[in-house]
C-alpha cells in the first residue's frame, strides 16, 4: 500500500499490520507535521494537483494569508511597544535620551519610553556615597598602599609632606553627571589633588602636621565645591577627610626629634604659664591693697587737713571776739598737749632748807620710755634720794625736812 493512497491516512511504513495502535501516545513526527501544515495554512501554503489527476499531489507556494501576516506583525509591534516599559528603583534616577540627546530624568517608579532605537534609558545611582582617594590606594578593605606621586606636596616654607586624603561624594544631578564629563570620577580625583596642593602650598609644614589638619580638609572641600558648582558636574561633596599627614620617610627620624623638642617647649611654656598664673594674681592683690591703703591715707590726711582748717577758722572767729581769752586758752591747750607727752618731777619743799641734788637728766630720760623703764628710774631716783638725804643729814644735823616727789606722764 502506498503512503499517499486514498484512505491510507499517512500510515507509518514501519508499523506492523498496516497501522499503529490508536490507543498509544501521539507520534512526534505526526505532531510536527500537523504544526507545519497549520503554519503553511497561515502563510498561504497548500496542496496543488498535477494534470487534474488526484493521485499526483505536490507542495508549492500559494497565495499568502493576510490574516496570518497581520497577526505576526501585530505581535511583533506589541512586543516592540512593550519593550519601552521600565522601572526605576528607589535611590536611582533614569536619564532618558532620544537619539542620544537628553530628554528628561525619571524618578523612582514605573515608566514608559519610546522603544529602541528611538529612546533609551540609563540608570544612575544617586543615593550611594562614592569614594575617591588621593595619596594612597586601597588594596583590600584592611590594607592600603601609598601613591607617592599624589601624596608628596610642597608647603609654604619649602618643606615636603606626605598627605593622604579621602573624599566622599554623591550624585546630585544624574543628567549632568552623565553628560558633562567623560569620566566624572577621574575628573573629581584630579580636581581634589589640585585643590589639596593649593591649600597645602599656602601653609607651613608645622601647621599642616599639627593643628591645621581640620582646617586644610575644610578649605579643600570648599575649593572643590566651588569648582564643581562652576562646572555643573552634578556632584555633591559630602565629606573630606585627611587620613594621614607625615613627613617623607627619609627625614622621619629628624622629624621625631623635632616633635620631642616641640613637646619639651610646650611643657616649659605650660610651667611658665602656671608660675605666671600664680605670681600675677598675688602681685595684683598686693598692688590693690597698697592702692587701698594709699586711698585711705589720702582720705585721712585730707579730712584731717579739712578739720584743722575748720578749727583754725573757728578759732579765728573766737579770737576776733576775745583776743586775750583766746590766747590764754591756746597757751593752756598747747602746754597741756606738750606736757602730757613728757615726764614731770614736782618738788615741794615745806621748809626753807637747801635743795638736795637730784638726777634730773636720768629721770627725764626714763620718763620718755615705757612703764617698766619708768619704774626702774624711780627706783634709782629713790636710791639717790636716800643717799643724798643721809649725806645731808650728816652735814646738816638738826635739819628737818620732808621731800615729796611725784612722777606723772
C-alpha positions as CSV (number, residue, x, y, z in Angstrom):
1,X,0.0,0.0,0.0
2,X,1.4,3.4,-1.0
3,X,1.8,6.1,1.7
4,X,-0.4,8.6,-0.2
5,X,-3.0,6.0,-1.1
6,X,-6.5,7.3,-0.5
7,X,-7.7,6.0,2.7
8,X,-4.3,5.1,3.7
9,X,-4.1,8.1,6.2
10,X,-0.3,8.5,6.1
11,X,0.4,5.3,7.9
12,X,3.8,4.5,9.3
13,X,5.6,2.2,6.9
14,X,7.5,0.6,9.8
15,X,4.4,-0.3,11.7
16,X,3.2,-3.9,11.6
17,X,-0.3,-4.9,10.4
18,X,-0.6,-1.8,8.2
19,X,-1.3,0.7,11.0
20,X,-0.5,1.9,14.6
21,X,-2.4,1.3,17.7
22,X,-4.7,4.4,18.1
23,X,-4.6,4.0,21.9
24,X,-0.8,4.6,22.1
25,X,0.9,8.0,22.7
26,X,0.9,10.5,19.7
27,X,3.7,10.2,17.3
28,X,6.2,13.1,17.4
29,X,6.5,13.2,13.7
30,X,2.8,13.4,13.4
31,X,2.7,16.4,15.8
32,X,5.4,18.3,13.9
33,X,3.7,17.6,10.6
34,X,0.4,18.9,11.7
35,X,2.0,22.1,13.2
36,X,3.8,22.7,9.9
37,X,0.6,22.3,8.0
38,X,-1.1,24.9,10.1
39,X,1.8,27.4,9.7
40,X,1.7,26.8,6.0
41,X,-2.0,27.5,6.1
42,X,-1.5,30.8,7.8
43,X,1.1,32.0,5.2
44,X,-0.8,30.6,2.1
45,X,0.9,27.3,1.7
46,X,-1.2,24.3,0.4
47,X,-1.5,21.4,-2.0
48,X,-1.7,21.7,-5.7
49,X,-2.6,18.7,-8.0
50,X,-0.7,17.9,-11.3
51,X,-2.6,17.5,-14.7
52,X,-6.0,17.2,-12.9
53,X,-5.1,13.8,-11.5
54,X,-5.9,13.1,-8.0
55,X,-3.0,10.7,-7.5
56,X,-0.3,13.2,-8.3
57,X,-0.1,15.8,-5.5
58,X,2.8,18.1,-4.6
59,X,3.8,21.1,-2.5
60,X,4.2,24.6,-3.8
61,X,3.9,28.2,-3.0
62,X,0.4,29.6,-2.7
63,X,-1.2,32.9,-2.1
64,X,-0.1,34.4,1.4
65,X,-2.8,34.5,4.1
66,X,-3.3,38.2,5.1
67,X,-4.7,37.3,8.5
68,X,-1.7,35.4,9.5
69,X,0.7,38.1,8.4
70,X,-1.4,40.7,10.4
71,X,-1.2,38.6,13.5
72,X,2.5,38.2,13.2
73,X,3.0,41.9,12.6
74,X,0.7,42.8,15.5
75,X,2.6,40.5,17.9
76,X,6.0,42.0,16.8
77,X,4.7,45.5,17.2
78,X,3.2,44.8,20.6
79,X,6.5,43.3,21.7
80,X,8.4,46.4,20.4
81,X,6.0,48.7,22.2
82,X,6.1,46.8,25.5
83,X,9.9,46.9,25.4
84,X,9.7,50.6,26.3
85,X,8.3,49.8,29.8
86,X,10.9,50.3,32.5
87,X,11.0,50.6,36.3
88,X,13.3,53.0,38.2
89,X,14.3,51.7,41.7
90,X,14.3,53.8,44.8
91,X,17.6,55.7,45.2
92,X,18.2,55.9,41.5
93,X,17.3,58.1,38.6
94,X,16.7,57.3,35.0
95,X,18.1,59.5,32.3
96,X,16.0,59.3,29.1
97,X,17.7,60.1,25.8
98,X,16.2,60.3,22.3
99,X,18.7,59.5,19.6
100,X,21.4,60.3,22.1
101,X,20.0,63.7,23.2
102,X,18.8,64.3,26.7
103,X,15.0,64.4,27.2
104,X,14.2,64.0,30.9
105,X,15.1,62.5,34.2
106,X,12.8,59.8,35.5
107,X,12.1,59.4,39.3
108,X,11.6,56.1,41.0
109,X,8.6,54.1,39.8
110,X,7.2,52.5,36.5
111,X,7.7,54.5,33.3
112,X,7.4,54.1,29.5
113,X,9.6,55.5,26.7
114,X,9.7,55.1,23.0
115,X,11.3,51.8,22.4
116,X,14.8,51.3,20.9
117,X,16.3,52.7,18.8
118,X,14.3,55.9,19.3
119,X,14.8,56.4,23.0
120,X,17.0,54.7,25.7
121,X,17.2,54.9,29.5
122,X,20.4,55.0,31.5
123,X,20.1,54.4,35.3
124,X,22.2,56.4,37.7
125,X,22.6,55.6,41.5
126,X,22.1,58.9,43.4
127,X,21.9,57.5,47.0
128,X,25.2,55.6,47.4
129,X,28.1,57.5,48.8
130,X,31.1,57.1,46.4
131,X,34.7,57.5,47.4
132,X,37.9,58.6,45.8
133,X,41.4,58.7,47.4
134,X,44.4,60.9,46.9
135,X,47.8,59.8,48.0
136,X,47.0,56.2,48.6
137,X,45.1,53.3,47.0
138,X,43.0,50.6,48.7
139,X,44.4,47.1,48.0
140,X,41.9,45.4,50.3
141,X,39.4,46.6,52.9
142,X,42.1,46.4,55.5
143,X,45.2,47.3,53.5
144,X,46.4,50.3,51.5
145,X,49.5,51.3,49.6
146,X,50.8,54.8,49.2
147,X,50.9,56.6,45.9
148,X,53.9,59.0,46.3
149,X,53.3,60.8,43.0
150,X,50.0,62.0,44.5
151,X,50.9,62.2,48.2
152,X,54.1,64.3,48.3
153,X,53.3,68.0,48.4
154,X,55.3,71.2,48.9
155,X,54.4,73.6,51.7
156,X,54.9,77.3,52.0
157,X,58.2,77.0,53.9
158,X,59.5,74.8,51.1
159,X,59.2,71.5,53.0
160,X,57.6,68.3,51.7
161,X,54.8,66.5,53.4
162,X,53.1,63.2,52.7
163,X,49.3,63.8,52.6
164,X,46.7,61.1,52.2
165,X,43.1,62.3,51.7
166,X,39.7,60.7,51.0
167,X,36.6,62.3,49.5
168,X,33.1,61.0,49.8
169,X,30.6,62.3,47.3
170,X,27.1,61.7,45.9
171,X,25.5,62.3,42.5
172,X,23.2,65.4,42.8
173,X,22.1,65.6,39.2
174,X,22.1,62.4,37.1
175,X,21.9,64.2,33.7
176,X,24.9,66.5,34.5
177,X,26.8,63.5,35.9
178,X,26.5,61.6,32.6
179,X,26.8,64.3,30.0
180,X,29.2,67.0,31.5
181,X,32.3,64.8,31.8
182,X,33.5,61.7,30.1
183,X,34.9,60.2,33.4
184,X,33.4,62.2,36.3
185,X,35.3,60.2,39.0
186,X,38.7,60.7,37.4
187,X,37.9,64.4,37.0
188,X,36.9,64.7,40.6
189,X,40.1,63.0,41.6
190,X,42.3,65.3,39.6
191,X,40.3,68.3,40.9
192,X,40.8,67.1,44.5
193,X,44.5,66.7,44.1
194,X,44.9,70.2,42.6
195,X,42.8,71.8,45.4
196,X,44.8,70.0,48.1
197,X,48.1,71.1,46.7
198,X,46.9,74.7,46.5
199,X,45.8,74.6,50.2
200,X,48.9,72.9,51.5
201,X,51.1,75.2,49.4
202,X,49.8,78.2,51.3
203,X,50.6,76.9,54.8
204,X,53.7,76.0,56.8
205,X,54.7,72.4,57.4
206,X,54.4,72.6,61.2
207,X,50.8,73.9,60.9
208,X,49.8,71.1,58.4
209,X,51.3,68.4,60.6
210,X,49.8,69.6,63.9
211,X,46.7,71.7,64.5
212,X,45.9,72.6,60.9
213,X,44.6,69.2,59.6
214,X,41.0,70.0,60.1
215,X,41.4,73.5,58.5
216,X,43.2,72.0,55.5
217,X,40.4,69.5,55.0
218,X,37.7,72.2,55.2
219,X,39.5,74.6,52.9
220,X,40.0,71.8,50.4
221,X,36.3,70.8,50.5
222,X,35.2,74.5,50.0
223,X,37.5,74.8,47.0
224,X,36.3,71.6,45.4
225,X,32.7,72.5,45.9
226,X,33.1,75.9,44.3
227,X,34.7,74.5,41.2
228,X,32.1,71.7,40.9
229,X,29.3,74.3,41.0
230,X,31.0,76.3,38.3
231,X,31.4,73.2,36.1
232,X,27.9,71.9,36.7
233,X,29.3,68.4,37.3
234,X,26.2,67.1,39.1
235,X,28.4,66.0,42.1
236,X,27.9,66.9,45.7
237,X,30.9,66.5,48.1
238,X,29.7,65.0,51.3
239,X,32.9,64.8,53.4
240,X,36.7,65.4,53.0
241,X,38.9,63.6,55.5
242,X,42.7,63.7,55.8
243,X,43.7,60.1,56.6
244,X,47.3,60.8,57.4
245,X,49.9,63.5,57.3
246,X,53.6,62.6,57.7
247,X,56.9,64.0,56.7
248,X,58.8,62.0,54.0
249,X,60.2,58.7,55.1
250,X,63.8,59.9,54.5
251,X,63.5,62.6,57.3
252,X,61.3,60.7,59.7
253,X,63.9,60.4,62.4
254,X,64.8,64.1,62.3
255,X,61.1,64.9,62.4
256,X,60.6,62.8,65.5
257,X,63.4,64.7,67.2
258,X,61.8,67.9,66.3
259,X,58.5,66.7,67.7
260,X,60.2,65.9,71.0
261,X,61.8,69.3,71.1
262,X,58.4,70.9,70.4
263,X,56.8,68.9,73.2
264,X,59.6,70.0,75.6
265,X,59.0,73.6,74.6
266,X,55.3,73.2,75.2
267,X,55.9,71.7,78.6
268,X,58.2,74.5,79.6
269,X,55.7,77.1,78.4
270,X,53.0,75.4,80.4
271,X,55.1,75.5,83.5
272,X,55.9,79.2,82.9
273,X,52.2,79.9,82.4
274,X,51.4,78.1,85.7
275,X,54.0,80.2,87.5
276,X,52.7,83.4,86.0
277,X,49.2,82.5,86.9
278,X,50.3,82.0,90.5
279,X,52.5,85.2,90.8
280,X,50.5,87.7,88.9
281,X,47.2,87.4,91.0
282,X,49.3,87.6,94.1
283,X,51.1,90.8,92.9
284,X,47.8,92.2,91.7
285,X,46.3,91.6,95.1
286,X,49.2,93.3,96.8
287,X,49.0,96.2,94.5
288,X,45.3,96.5,95.1
289,X,45.9,96.5,98.9
290,X,48.6,99.2,98.6
291,X,46.3,101.3,96.5
292,X,43.5,101.0,99.0
293,X,45.9,101.9,101.8
294,X,47.0,104.9,99.9
295,X,43.4,105.9,99.2
296,X,42.7,105.5,102.9
297,X,45.7,107.6,103.9
298,X,44.7,110.2,101.4
299,X,41.2,110.4,102.7
300,X,42.5,110.6,106.3
301,X,45.0,113.3,105.6
302,X,42.5,115.3,103.6
303,X,39.9,115.0,106.3
304,X,42.4,116.0,109.0
305,X,43.5,119.0,107.0
306,X,39.9,120.0,106.4
307,X,39.2,119.6,110.2
308,X,42.3,121.6,111.1
309,X,41.3,124.3,108.6
310,X,37.8,124.4,110.0
311,X,39.1,124.5,113.6
312,X,41.5,127.4,112.7
313,X,38.6,129.2,111.1
314,X,36.5,128.8,114.2
315,X,39.4,129.9,116.5
316,X,39.9,133.0,114.3
317,X,36.4,133.9,114.8
318,X,36.7,133.5,118.6
319,X,40.0,135.3,118.6
320,X,38.4,138.3,116.9
321,X,35.8,138.4,119.6
322,X,38.1,137.9,122.6
323,X,41.8,138.0,121.8
324,X,43.2,137.7,125.3
325,X,41.0,134.9,126.3
326,X,41.7,133.0,123.1
327,X,45.5,133.4,123.6
328,X,45.3,132.1,127.1
329,X,43.2,129.2,126.1
330,X,45.5,128.4,123.2
331,X,48.5,128.6,125.5
332,X,46.9,126.3,128.1
333,X,45.9,123.8,125.4
334,X,49.3,123.8,123.9
335,X,51.1,123.3,127.3
336,X,48.6,120.5,128.2
337,X,49.3,118.8,124.9
338,X,53.1,119.2,125.3
339,X,53.3,118.2,128.9
340,X,51.1,115.2,128.5
341,X,53.8,113.6,126.4
342,X,56.7,114.3,128.7
343,X,57.9,113.2,132.1
344,X,57.5,115.7,135.0
345,X,59.1,115.9,138.6
346,X,57.3,118.1,141.1
347,X,59.3,119.1,144.3
348,X,57.6,120.6,147.3
349,X,60.0,121.8,149.9
350,X,58.0,122.7,153.0
351,X,61.0,124.1,154.8
352,X,63.5,126.6,153.7
353,X,66.3,124.1,153.7
354,X,68.9,123.8,151.0
355,X,67.6,121.8,148.0
356,X,69.4,118.5,147.6
357,X,70.9,117.2,144.4
358,X,68.5,115.2,142.1
359,X,69.5,113.2,139.0
360,X,67.1,115.1,136.7
361,X,68.7,114.0,133.5
362,X,68.3,110.3,134.3
363,X,64.7,110.9,135.4
364,X,63.9,112.8,132.2
365,X,65.4,110.0,130.1
366,X,63.4,107.4,131.9
367,X,60.1,109.4,131.5
368,X,60.3,109.0,127.7
369,X,60.4,105.2,127.8
370,X,57.8,102.6,128.7
371,X,56.3,101.8,132.1
372,X,59.0,99.3,133.1
373,X,61.7,101.9,132.4
374,X,59.9,104.5,134.4
375,X,59.7,102.2,137.4
376,X,63.4,101.4,137.3
377,X,64.3,105.1,137.0
378,X,62.0,105.7,140.0
379,X,63.9,103.1,142.0
380,X,67.2,104.6,141.0
381,X,65.9,108.0,141.9
382,X,64.7,106.8,145.4
383,X,68.1,105.3,145.9
384,X,69.8,108.6,145.0
385,X,67.5,110.5,147.2
386,X,68.2,108.1,150.1
387,X,72.0,108.6,149.7
388,X,71.7,112.3,149.3
389,X,69.4,112.5,152.4
390,X,71.8,110.7,154.6
391,X,74.7,112.8,153.5
392,X,72.7,115.9,154.0
393,X,71.7,114.7,157.4
394,X,75.3,114.1,158.4
395,X,76.4,117.5,157.1
396,X,73.4,119.4,158.5
397,X,72.3,117.9,161.7
398,X,69.0,119.0,163.2
399,X,67.6,119.9,159.9
400,X,64.1,118.6,159.4
401,X,62.6,118.5,156.0
402,X,60.3,116.4,154.0
403,X,60.7,115.6,150.4
404,X,57.8,114.5,148.3
405,X,58.2,113.5,144.7
406,X,55.6,112.6,142.1
407,X,56.2,111.4,138.6
408,X,53.4,111.9,136.1
409,X,53.1,111.1,132.5
